[in-house]
């Protein structure tokens, strides 16, 4: 039990096998050590055991908010979904915005933890501190949008007003390994296959009804000082300033033209570093500007919705009318994101703006990760070109018309190519001897930053605890935007330490749970004041940073026990100087990523031994669960413990 402010001290423990729901408080020591949301969620998932089968009933699925979720804190509408990933086999946490995290807090919960598997499809209905399991057989097979509409008709409330729905589509139901969870605002817990785990448990949706009972800070004066200082920073930032900053004006897709100009935009399955380089080499013109945030704002933008307590409004809702197989398709969808546009566009060999909007909408409805879907198609296109898929079906570069239909076919795991692509890059590579076609790290494919251009992203991808990810350590903040200070994107020196610092800071914000974009303006000073003010604690900046380090090491420790070590901290060969390497072009001419040098620097800073957390580090950070890795910092080599 904890009496810290910002917590409801109430977690719903749902045994889907028996249908029993129990309730428990938050252990005070856990709250202090792991903060909340991501950190506490990893602790709960760790308690279920790192050796569980991700697809089995014993895998734990935790929906968690943090002590700042649903408060006045700017951008505090996030929720973390934590589990063992069926895509990577690592622990994973995936977050989404909107209002569902805040409403879960306002309904009286810090989190919901699901174990077991229901005999028949169910959804969890949450209201006033209680959880009820309801029949969802009539919803099974429906897309996310129809599911939300049906739930809107059956609950006593209004979706989007006082009700939030977090649902899966056919992708999750059919075990697509990168299936995601989507809420009523088309905000997705996109990466790592959280929707696949939800589907394996026959859990169709989590529905939350609440009023607006915002938690009150334990120390209002300290909290208000931190809040006002943070709000001022957000309003003055060139990135986040409402209605002025790049993120507010163009959303995440403000980066498309920037990375294109830097030659840092992976194109044609990462062979090229920009659409310009692709076009010059192959004589087929595609242009990243056509799918940029500037183009979207000028031509197809219709609304700019926002999340709880956020003045930035980075979400860009669009409407397009396009022809698909002779039929006019009108789509209004949220949101035309940079990562989605990259994967479904330039990396797949085309820049058909309106077709990409249709694809994103279909991914959301089917409940599958846009990044992974686009990268699977790019991988299939390259393999088709090399004759590796002749037995299951092929896909041509830039065939956006076929891509639209393939999304639904993957989600239903139709026979042949769709069923293969539903397995993810690692399993495709193993089955088809196609490792050289894969852009995956620990089984998850890269987002839209080329590590030949942004060297920090190279070490960040490699050492991410959830597979290739830009959100574990967003080094482009420094390499592109100059936050907190500008660093040379092409230099590798110092990037190991920079990455570890960002990883720890983002572990803090994910555990609060607030938006990553907050960090474009606010810093550790504002975080400490708001955290102390809300909870009533009196932690120092160093103590809070250590808590972030503790969360990151707990995740790495989990992965070590699941069999991962430094050999898994890798990059696809085409980004490295060696066999299979492809040098960058244009502004990145001749560049490769110096991964080994950065790994040495990173491990030294972390105090890890070949990617393994030594027992001395666990003791230093007071991580006193599990058997330990059995590795000492004095060892010449490292191997995870067997039990």
C-alpha positions as CSV (number, residue, x, y, z in Angstrom):
1,X,0.0,0.0,0.0
2,X,1.2,3.5,-0.8
3,X,0.0,6.9,0.4
4,X,2.0,8.8,-2.3
5,X,0.0,11.4,-4.1
6,X,-0.9,10.8,-7.7
7,X,-1.7,7.1,-7.0
8,X,-5.1,5.6,-6.5
9,X,-3.4,2.7,-4.7
10,X,-5.7,0.4,-6.6
11,X,-4.8,-2.2,-9.2
12,X,-7.3,-4.6,-10.8
13,X,-6.0,-8.2,-10.9
14,X,-8.0,-10.1,-13.6
15,X,-7.8,-13.8,-13.9
16,X,-9.3,-14.4,-17.3
17,X,-9.2,-18.2,-16.9
18,X,-11.5,-18.2,-13.9
19,X,-13.2,-14.9,-14.5
20,X,-12.2,-13.7,-11.0
21,X,-11.3,-10.1,-10.3
22,X,-9.4,-9.1,-7.2
23,X,-7.9,-5.8,-6.2
24,X,-4.6,-4.8,-4.5
25,X,-2.8,-1.7,-3.5
26,X,0.6,-0.5,-4.8
27,X,3.5,-1.6,-2.8
28,X,5.1,1.6,-1.5
29,X,8.7,0.4,-2.1
30,X,7.9,-0.5,-5.7
31,X,6.3,2.9,-6.2
32,X,9.4,4.6,-5.0
33,X,11.8,2.5,-6.9
34,X,10.0,2.0,-10.2
35,X,7.9,5.2,-10.3
36,X,4.8,3.9,-12.1
37,X,3.4,3.0,-15.6
38,X,6.4,1.5,-17.6
39,X,8.5,0.8,-14.5
40,X,5.8,-0.8,-12.3
41,X,4.5,-2.6,-15.4
42,X,7.9,-4.2,-16.0
43,X,8.1,-5.2,-12.3
44,X,4.7,-6.9,-12.5
45,X,5.6,-8.7,-15.8
46,X,9.0,-9.7,-14.3
47,X,7.1,-11.3,-11.3
48,X,5.3,-13.6,-13.8
49,X,8.7,-14.9,-14.9
50,X,11.0,-14.1,-17.9
51,X,10.7,-17.7,-19.2
52,X,6.9,-17.6,-20.0
53,X,5.6,-18.3,-23.5
54,X,4.5,-15.0,-24.9
55,X,1.5,-16.6,-26.6
56,X,0.6,-18.6,-23.6
57,X,-1.9,-17.9,-20.8
58,X,0.9,-17.5,-18.3
59,X,2.1,-14.4,-20.0
60,X,1.1,-11.3,-18.1
61,X,-0.5,-8.2,-19.7
62,X,-0.4,-5.0,-17.7
63,X,-2.2,-1.7,-18.5
64,X,-0.6,0.9,-16.3
65,X,-0.7,4.6,-15.7
66,X,1.8,6.6,-13.7
67,X,1.7,9.2,-10.8
68,X,1.4,12.1,-13.3
69,X,-1.1,10.5,-15.7
70,X,-4.4,12.3,-15.8
71,X,-3.1,15.3,-13.9
72,X,-2.6,18.9,-14.8
73,X,0.9,18.0,-16.0
74,X,1.3,18.9,-19.7
75,X,1.0,15.9,-22.1
76,X,0.0,13.5,-19.3
77,X,-2.6,11.4,-21.2
78,X,-0.4,8.4,-21.8
79,X,-0.9,4.8,-20.8
80,X,1.7,1.9,-20.9
81,X,0.9,-1.6,-22.0
82,X,3.6,-4.0,-20.7
83,X,4.1,-7.7,-21.5
84,X,6.5,-10.2,-23.0
85,X,6.6,-9.7,-26.7
86,X,5.5,-12.4,-29.1
87,X,7.5,-10.6,-31.8
88,X,10.9,-10.3,-30.0
89,X,10.7,-12.5,-26.9
90,X,11.9,-9.5,-24.9
91,X,9.9,-7.6,-22.3
92,X,8.1,-4.8,-24.1
93,X,6.1,-1.7,-23.2
94,X,4.0,0.2,-25.7
95,X,2.3,3.4,-25.0
96,X,-0.6,5.4,-26.6
97,X,-2.1,8.8,-26.0
98,X,-5.6,10.2,-26.2
99,X,-7.7,10.0,-23.1
100,X,-7.8,6.3,-22.0
101,X,-4.8,6.6,-19.6
102,X,-6.4,9.6,-17.9
103,X,-9.8,8.0,-17.7
104,X,-8.3,4.8,-16.2
105,X,-6.8,7.0,-13.5
106,X,-10.1,8.9,-13.0
107,X,-12.0,5.7,-12.7
108,X,-10.0,4.9,-9.7
109,X,-7.2,2.7,-11.0
110,X,-3.4,2.7,-11.3
111,X,-3.5,-0.3,-13.5
112,X,-5.1,-3.5,-14.7
113,X,-3.2,-6.7,-14.8
114,X,-4.5,-9.6,-16.9
115,X,-3.5,-13.2,-16.4
116,X,-4.8,-16.5,-18.0
117,X,-7.0,-16.9,-21.0
118,X,-10.8,-16.6,-21.2
119,X,-12.7,-19.6,-22.6
120,X,-14.7,-17.3,-24.9
121,X,-14.1,-13.7,-26.1
122,X,-14.6,-11.1,-23.4
123,X,-14.1,-7.4,-22.8
124,X,-13.3,-5.7,-19.5
125,X,-15.6,-2.9,-18.4
126,X,-14.1,-0.5,-15.9
127,X,-16.0,2.0,-13.8
128,X,-15.8,3.5,-10.3
129,X,-13.0,1.2,-9.1
130,X,-14.6,-2.0,-10.3
131,X,-13.8,-4.3,-13.3
132,X,-16.5,-6.5,-14.9
133,X,-15.9,-9.1,-17.6
134,X,-18.5,-9.0,-20.4
135,X,-19.2,-11.2,-23.3
136,X,-17.5,-10.1,-26.5
137,X,-18.4,-13.0,-28.8
138,X,-20.5,-10.6,-31.0
139,X,-17.4,-8.4,-31.4
140,X,-14.9,-11.0,-32.3
141,X,-14.0,-10.7,-36.0
142,X,-14.9,-7.0,-36.1
143,X,-12.4,-4.3,-37.0
144,X,-11.4,-1.8,-34.3
145,X,-13.7,0.9,-35.7
146,X,-16.8,-1.3,-35.8
147,X,-15.9,-2.7,-32.3
148,X,-15.8,0.8,-30.9
149,X,-19.1,1.7,-32.6
150,X,-20.8,-1.4,-31.2
151,X,-19.5,-0.7,-27.7
152,X,-20.7,2.8,-27.9
153,X,-24.2,1.5,-28.4
154,X,-24.1,-0.9,-25.5
155,X,-22.5,1.0,-22.7
156,X,-24.2,3.7,-20.6
157,X,-22.0,6.6,-21.8
158,X,-20.5,8.0,-24.9
159,X,-17.2,7.0,-26.4
160,X,-14.9,9.9,-26.7
161,X,-16.9,11.9,-24.1
162,X,-16.7,9.9,-20.9
163,X,-15.8,6.5,-22.3
164,X,-12.6,5.2,-23.7
165,X,-12.2,1.9,-25.6
166,X,-8.9,0.1,-26.1
167,X,-9.5,-2.7,-28.6
168,X,-7.9,-5.2,-30.9
169,X,-8.8,-6.0,-34.5
170,X,-8.5,-9.2,-36.6
171,X,-4.7,-8.8,-36.4
172,X,-4.7,-9.5,-32.6
173,X,-7.4,-12.2,-32.9
174,X,-5.4,-14.1,-35.5
175,X,-2.0,-13.9,-33.8
176,X,-0.2,-11.5,-36.0
177,X,3.0,-11.0,-34.0
178,X,3.0,-7.3,-34.4
179,X,-0.7,-6.7,-33.7
180,X,-1.4,-3.6,-31.7
181,X,-4.0,-2.1,-29.4
182,X,-5.9,0.9,-30.8
183,X,-8.1,3.3,-28.8
184,X,-11.1,5.4,-30.0
185,X,-8.8,8.2,-31.3
186,X,-6.8,5.9,-33.5
187,X,-3.9,6.2,-31.0
188,X,-2.0,2.9,-30.9
189,X,0.1,0.9,-28.5
190,X,1.8,0.0,-31.7
191,X,5.0,-1.9,-31.2
192,X,5.9,-5.3,-29.9
193,X,2.7,-7.2,-30.4
194,X,0.7,-6.2,-27.4
195,X,-2.5,-6.8,-29.4
196,X,-1.3,-10.3,-30.2
197,X,-1.0,-11.0,-26.5
198,X,-4.5,-9.5,-25.9
199,X,-5.9,-11.8,-28.7
200,X,-4.2,-14.9,-27.2
201,X,-6.1,-14.2,-24.0
202,X,-9.5,-13.8,-25.8
203,X,-9.6,-10.2,-24.6
204,X,-11.2,-8.1,-27.2
205,X,-11.2,-4.7,-25.5
206,X,-10.8,-2.7,-22.3
207,X,-13.6,-0.2,-21.8
208,X,-13.2,2.6,-19.3
209,X,-16.0,4.9,-18.1
210,X,-15.2,7.8,-15.8
211,X,-15.8,11.4,-14.8
212,X,-13.0,13.8,-14.6
213,X,-11.6,13.4,-11.1
214,X,-8.1,14.8,-11.5
215,X,-5.6,13.8,-8.7
216,X,-4.6,16.6,-6.4
217,X,-0.9,17.2,-5.7
218,X,0.4,16.4,-2.2
219,X,2.5,19.6,-2.4
220,X,0.5,22.0,-4.5
221,X,3.1,24.8,-4.3
222,X,6.0,22.7,-5.6
223,X,3.8,21.1,-8.2
224,X,2.5,24.4,-9.6
225,X,6.0,25.9,-9.8
226,X,7.1,22.9,-11.8
227,X,4.0,22.9,-14.0
228,X,4.3,26.6,-14.8
229,X,8.0,26.4,-15.5
230,X,7.3,23.4,-17.8
231,X,4.4,25.1,-19.6
232,X,6.5,28.2,-20.2
233,X,9.3,26.0,-21.7
234,X,6.8,24.3,-24.0
235,X,5.3,27.6,-25.2
236,X,8.7,29.0,-25.9
237,X,10.2,26.0,-27.8
238,X,10.6,26.1,-31.5
239,X,9.4,22.5,-31.6
240,X,6.4,22.4,-29.2
241,X,5.1,26.0,-29.2
242,X,1.3,25.7,-29.7
243,X,0.3,26.7,-33.3
244,X,3.9,27.8,-34.1
245,X,6.4,25.0,-33.3
246,X,7.2,22.4,-36.0
247,X,5.5,19.6,-34.0
248,X,2.4,21.6,-33.5
249,X,2.1,22.8,-37.1
250,X,3.1,19.6,-38.9
251,X,2.9,16.8,-36.4
252,X,5.6,14.1,-36.3
253,X,5.8,14.3,-40.1
254,X,7.7,17.6,-39.8
255,X,10.7,15.3,-39.9
256,X,10.1,13.9,-43.4
257,X,11.8,16.7,-45.4
258,X,14.5,17.2,-42.8
259,X,15.7,13.6,-42.8
260,X,15.4,13.5,-46.6
261,X,17.7,16.5,-46.9
262,X,20.2,14.9,-44.5
263,X,20.1,11.6,-46.4
264,X,18.9,10.0,-43.2
265,X,15.6,8.5,-44.5
266,X,15.8,4.7,-45.1
267,X,14.4,4.1,-48.5
268,X,13.7,0.9,-50.5
269,X,14.2,-1.4,-47.5
270,X,17.1,0.7,-46.2
271,X,19.2,0.3,-49.4
272,X,19.2,4.1,-49.9
273,X,19.4,7.0,-47.5
274,X,16.8,9.2,-49.2
275,X,14.2,9.1,-52.0
276,X,16.5,11.5,-53.9
277,X,19.4,9.0,-53.8
278,X,16.9,6.2,-54.8
279,X,15.6,8.2,-57.8
280,X,19.1,9.3,-59.0
281,X,20.3,5.7,-58.9
282,X,17.3,3.9,-60.3
283,X,15.8,6.5,-62.6
284,X,12.3,6.1,-61.0
285,X,11.2,9.2,-59.4
286,X,9.7,9.1,-55.9
287,X,9.8,12.2,-53.6
288,X,9.6,12.3,-49.9
289,X,8.1,15.8,-50.0
290,X,4.9,14.3,-51.4
291,X,4.3,12.6,-48.0
292,X,5.7,15.3,-45.8
293,X,4.0,17.1,-43.0
294,X,4.1,20.3,-45.1
295,X,2.3,18.6,-48.0
296,X,-0.2,17.0,-45.7
297,X,-1.1,20.3,-44.0
298,X,-1.5,22.1,-47.2
299,X,-3.6,19.5,-49.0
300,X,-5.5,17.0,-46.9
301,X,-5.5,18.3,-43.3
302,X,-9.0,18.5,-41.8
303,X,-8.6,18.6,-38.0
304,X,-6.0,18.8,-35.3
305,X,-7.2,16.8,-32.3
306,X,-5.2,16.5,-29.1
307,X,-4.7,14.4,-26.0
308,X,-5.5,15.1,-22.4
309,X,-3.7,18.2,-21.1
310,X,-1.8,18.9,-24.3
311,X,-1.7,22.3,-26.0
312,X,0.6,21.1,-28.8
313,X,-1.9,19.0,-30.8
314,X,0.6,17.1,-32.9
315,X,-2.1,14.7,-34.3
316,X,-3.0,15.6,-37.8
317,X,-6.4,14.2,-39.0
318,X,-6.7,14.0,-42.7
319,X,-9.3,13.2,-45.3
320,X,-8.6,11.8,-48.8
321,X,-10.6,10.5,-51.7
322,X,-8.7,8.0,-53.8
323,X,-9.4,5.2,-56.3
324,X,-8.8,1.7,-55.3
325,X,-9.4,-1.1,-57.9
326,X,-11.9,1.1,-59.7
327,X,-13.7,2.1,-56.6
328,X,-13.7,5.6,-55.1
329,X,-12.6,5.4,-51.5
330,X,-13.2,8.3,-49.0
331,X,-11.2,8.0,-45.9
332,X,-11.0,10.3,-42.9
333,X,-8.3,9.1,-40.4
334,X,-6.0,10.1,-37.6
335,X,-3.1,10.4,-37.8
336,X,-0.7,10.8,-40.7
337,X,2.5,10.0,-38.7
338,X,6.1,10.2,-39.9
339,X,7.0,6.6,-39.0
340,X,3.9,5.3,-40.7
341,X,4.4,7.3,-43.8
342,X,8.1,6.2,-44.0
343,X,7.4,2.5,-43.7
344,X,4.4,2.3,-45.9
345,X,5.9,4.9,-48.4
346,X,9.5,5.5,-49.2
347,X,10.8,2.3,-47.6
348,X,8.4,0.4,-49.7
349,X,9.4,2.2,-52.9
350,X,6.6,4.8,-53.4
351,X,5.3,8.2,-52.2
352,X,1.6,7.9,-53.1
353,X,0.3,10.2,-50.3
354,X,-3.4,9.4,-50.4
355,X,-2.8,5.6,-50.7
356,X,-0.7,5.8,-47.6
357,X,-3.6,7.5,-45.7
358,X,-5.8,4.6,-46.8
359,X,-3.1,2.1,-45.6
360,X,-2.7,3.8,-42.2
361,X,-6.5,3.7,-41.7
362,X,-6.7,0.1,-42.6
363,X,-3.8,-0.8,-40.3
364,X,-5.6,1.0,-37.5
365,X,-8.9,-0.8,-38.2
366,X,-7.1,-4.2,-38.5
367,X,-5.1,-3.5,-35.4
368,X,-1.6,-4.0,-36.8
369,X,1.6,-1.9,-36.4
370,X,2.1,0.5,-39.3
371,X,5.9,0.4,-39.0
372,X,6.1,-3.3,-39.0
373,X,3.6,-3.8,-41.8
374,X,5.4,-1.4,-44.1
375,X,8.8,-2.9,-43.3
376,X,7.4,-6.5,-43.8
377,X,6.2,-5.4,-47.3
378,X,9.6,-3.8,-48.1
379,X,11.3,-7.0,-47.0
380,X,8.9,-9.0,-49.2
381,X,9.5,-6.7,-52.2
382,X,13.3,-7.2,-51.9
383,X,12.9,-10.9,-51.5
384,X,10.6,-11.1,-54.4
385,X,13.1,-9.4,-56.6
386,X,15.6,-12.1,-55.6
387,X,13.3,-15.0,-56.2
388,X,13.0,-16.0,-52.5
389,X,9.2,-15.9,-52.3
390,X,8.2,-17.7,-55.5
391,X,6.6,-20.5,-53.5
392,X,4.2,-18.3,-51.5
393,X,3.6,-15.2,-53.7
394,X,5.5,-12.1,-54.6
395,X,5.1,-8.3,-54.2
396,X,6.5,-5.6,-56.5
397,X,8.2,-2.5,-55.4
398,X,5.9,0.5,-54.9
399,X,2.7,-1.5,-55.7
400,X,0.5,0.5,-53.4
401,X,-2.7,-0.9,-54.7
402,X,-1.7,-4.5,-53.7
403,X,-0.3,-3.2,-50.4
404,X,-3.7,-1.8,-49.4
405,X,-5.4,-5.3,-49.7
406,X,-2.4,-7.1,-48.3
407,X,-2.9,-5.4,-44.9
408,X,-6.3,-7.1,-44.4
409,X,-4.9,-10.4,-45.8
410,X,-2.0,-10.3,-43.3
411,X,-4.5,-9.5,-40.4
412,X,-6.6,-12.6,-41.3
413,X,-3.4,-14.6,-41.9
414,X,-4.6,-15.7,-45.4
415,X,-2.6,-18.6,-46.9
416,X,0.7,-17.9,-48.5
417,X,2.5,-14.6,-48.4
418,X,0.1,-12.9,-45.9
419,X,0.5,-15.7,-43.4
420,X,4.3,-15.6,-43.7
421,X,4.5,-11.8,-43.3
422,X,2.3,-12.1,-40.2
423,X,5.2,-13.9,-38.5
424,X,7.6,-10.9,-38.5
425,X,11.1,-10.4,-40.0
426,X,13.1,-12.7,-37.7
427,X,10.9,-15.8,-38.5
428,X,10.8,-14.9,-42.2
429,X,14.6,-14.6,-42.3
430,X,15.0,-18.0,-40.5
431,X,12.5,-19.8,-42.8
432,X,13.6,-18.3,-46.1
433,X,17.4,-17.8,-45.4
434,X,16.8,-14.0,-45.7
435,X,18.7,-12.5,-42.9
436,X,20.3,-10.1,-45.4
437,X,16.8,-8.8,-46.3
438,X,15.8,-8.0,-42.7
439,X,15.9,-4.7,-41.0
440,X,15.1,-6.2,-37.6
441,X,16.9,-6.0,-34.3
442,X,15.9,-8.6,-31.7
443,X,13.0,-9.3,-34.2
444,X,11.6,-5.8,-34.4
445,X,12.3,-3.7,-37.5
446,X,13.7,-0.2,-37.5
447,X,11.8,3.1,-37.6
448,X,12.5,6.1,-39.9
449,X,16.1,7.1,-38.9
450,X,19.1,5.8,-40.9
451,X,22.0,4.8,-38.6
452,X,24.5,5.6,-41.3
453,X,23.5,9.3,-40.9
454,X,22.5,9.5,-37.3
455,X,25.0,7.4,-35.5
456,X,23.3,7.8,-32.1
457,X,20.3,6.0,-33.6
458,X,22.6,3.1,-34.4
459,X,23.6,2.4,-30.8
460,X,20.1,3.3,-29.6
461,X,18.5,0.7,-32.0
462,X,21.0,-1.9,-31.0
463,X,20.7,-1.6,-27.2
464,X,17.0,-1.0,-27.1
465,X,15.4,-3.4,-24.7
466,X,12.3,-3.9,-26.9
467,X,14.0,-4.4,-30.3
468,X,14.7,-1.6,-32.8
469,X,13.2,1.5,-31.4
470,X,13.6,5.3,-31.6
471,X,11.6,5.9,-28.4
472,X,13.9,4.2,-26.0
473,X,16.5,6.9,-26.7
474,X,15.5,9.7,-29.1
475,X,19.0,10.8,-30.1
476,X,17.6,12.8,-33.1
477,X,16.6,15.4,-30.4
478,X,20.4,16.2,-30.2
479,X,21.4,15.1,-33.7
480,X,18.7,17.0,-35.6
481,X,17.0,19.4,-33.2
482,X,19.9,20.4,-31.0
483,X,18.1,19.4,-27.7
484,X,19.6,19.8,-25.2
485,X,22.5,20.8,-27.4
486,X,23.5,20.1,-31.0
487,X,25.8,17.2,-31.7
488,X,27.3,16.0,-35.0
489,X,25.0,13.3,-36.3
490,X,27.9,11.6,-38.2
491,X,30.2,11.4,-35.3
492,X,30.1,8.2,-33.2
493,X,32.2,9.4,-30.2
494,X,30.1,10.2,-27.2
495,X,27.0,8.6,-28.6
496,X,27.1,5.6,-26.3
497,X,26.9,7.8,-23.2
498,X,24.3,10.1,-24.9
499,X,22.1,7.1,-25.7
500,X,22.3,5.7,-22.1
501,X,21.4,9.2,-20.8
502,X,18.4,9.5,-23.1
503,X,17.3,5.9,-22.3
504,X,17.2,6.7,-18.5
505,X,15.4,10.0,-19.0
506,X,12.8,8.4,-21.3
507,X,12.3,5.6,-18.8
508,X,11.4,8.3,-16.3
509,X,8.9,10.0,-18.6
510,X,7.4,6.6,-19.6
511,X,6.9,5.8,-15.9
512,X,5.3,9.1,-15.1
513,X,3.5,8.5,-17.9
514,X,3.9,11.6,-20.0
515,X,4.5,12.1,-23.7
516,X,8.0,11.8,-25.1
517,X,7.5,15.1,-26.8
518,X,7.4,16.9,-23.5
519,X,11.2,16.3,-23.4
520,X,11.7,18.7,-26.4
521,X,11.0,21.5,-23.9
522,X,11.0,20.3,-20.3
523,X,14.0,18.7,-18.5
524,X,14.9,17.0,-15.3
525,X,14.4,20.1,-13.2
526,X,10.7,20.4,-14.2
527,X,10.3,16.7,-13.9
528,X,11.6,16.6,-10.3
529,X,9.4,19.5,-9.2
530,X,6.2,18.0,-10.7
531,X,7.0,14.5,-9.4
532,X,7.8,15.7,-5.9
533,X,4.8,18.1,-5.9
534,X,2.4,15.4,-7.0
535,X,3.7,12.5,-4.8
536,X,4.9,14.5,-1.8
537,X,8.4,13.0,-2.1
538,X,11.6,15.0,-1.9
539,X,13.8,13.2,-4.4
540,X,16.8,14.9,-6.0
541,X,17.6,15.1,-9.7
542,X,20.2,12.4,-9.2
543,X,17.8,10.1,-7.4
544,X,15.2,10.5,-10.1
545,X,17.8,9.8,-12.8
546,X,18.8,6.7,-10.8
547,X,15.2,5.5,-10.8
548,X,15.2,5.7,-14.6
549,X,18.5,3.8,-14.7
550,X,16.9,1.2,-12.4
551,X,13.9,0.7,-14.8
552,X,16.2,0.3,-17.8
553,X,18.4,-2.2,-16.0
554,X,15.4,-4.2,-14.8
555,X,14.3,-4.6,-18.4
556,X,17.8,-5.6,-19.5
557,X,17.9,-8.1,-16.6
558,X,14.6,-9.6,-17.6
559,X,16.0,-10.0,-21.2
560,X,19.2,-11.5,-19.9
561,X,17.2,-14.2,-18.0
562,X,15.2,-14.7,-21.2
563,X,18.5,-15.5,-23.1
564,X,19.6,-12.2,-24.5
565,X,23.1,-10.8,-24.3
566,X,25.5,-8.5,-26.2
567,X,25.3,-10.6,-29.4
568,X,21.7,-9.5,-29.7
569,X,22.7,-5.8,-29.6
570,X,23.2,-5.7,-33.3
571,X,22.3,-3.9,-36.5
572,X,21.3,-5.1,-40.0
573,X,24.5,-5.8,-42.0
574,X,23.7,-3.2,-44.7
575,X,24.3,-0.4,-42.2
576,X,27.8,-1.7,-41.2
577,X,31.2,-1.6,-43.0
578,X,31.6,-5.3,-43.9
579,X,30.0,-8.1,-45.8
580,X,26.5,-7.0,-47.0
581,X,27.2,-3.3,-46.1
582,X,25.8,-0.5,-48.3
583,X,27.4,2.9,-47.8
584,X,25.2,5.9,-47.4
585,X,24.6,8.3,-50.3
586,X,24.2,12.0,-50.9
587,X,24.8,14.0,-47.8
588,X,25.7,10.6,-46.1
589,X,28.1,9.6,-48.9
590,X,30.3,6.7,-47.8
591,X,29.0,6.6,-44.3
592,X,28.6,3.4,-42.2
593,X,27.6,3.0,-38.6
594,X,30.5,2.3,-36.2
595,X,28.5,0.0,-33.9
596,X,31.3,-1.9,-32.2
597,X,33.1,1.3,-31.0
598,X,29.8,2.7,-29.7
599,X,28.9,-0.6,-27.9
600,X,32.2,-0.5,-26.1
601,X,31.6,3.0,-24.9
602,X,28.0,2.2,-24.0
603,X,28.7,-0.9,-22.0
604,X,31.5,0.9,-20.2
605,X,29.1,3.7,-19.2
606,X,26.4,1.2,-18.2
607,X,28.7,-1.0,-16.2
608,X,27.4,-4.1,-18.2
609,X,29.4,-7.1,-19.3
610,X,28.8,-7.9,-23.0
611,X,25.3,-6.7,-22.7
612,X,24.5,-8.5,-19.4
613,X,23.8,-6.7,-16.1
614,X,26.3,-7.9,-13.6
615,X,25.1,-8.8,-10.1
616,X,27.1,-5.8,-8.7
617,X,25.0,-3.5,-10.8
618,X,21.8,-5.1,-9.6
619,X,22.9,-4.7,-6.0
620,X,23.9,-1.1,-6.6
621,X,20.5,-0.2,-8.0
622,X,18.7,-2.3,-5.4
623,X,17.1,-4.6,-7.9
624,X,16.5,-7.5,-5.5
625,X,14.1,-9.8,-7.4
626,X,14.9,-12.9,-9.5
627,X,18.0,-15.1,-9.3
628,X,20.6,-12.6,-10.6
629,X,22.4,-13.1,-13.9
630,X,25.4,-14.9,-12.3
631,X,27.7,-12.4,-14.1
632,X,30.4,-10.4,-12.3
633,X,31.9,-7.2,-13.7
634,X,35.3,-8.9,-13.2
635,X,34.4,-11.7,-15.6
636,X,36.1,-12.1,-18.9
637,X,32.8,-13.3,-20.5
638,X,29.2,-13.2,-19.8
639,X,26.2,-15.6,-20.1
640,X,22.7,-15.3,-18.7
641,X,21.8,-17.5,-15.9
642,X,20.0,-20.8,-16.8
643,X,17.2,-20.4,-14.3
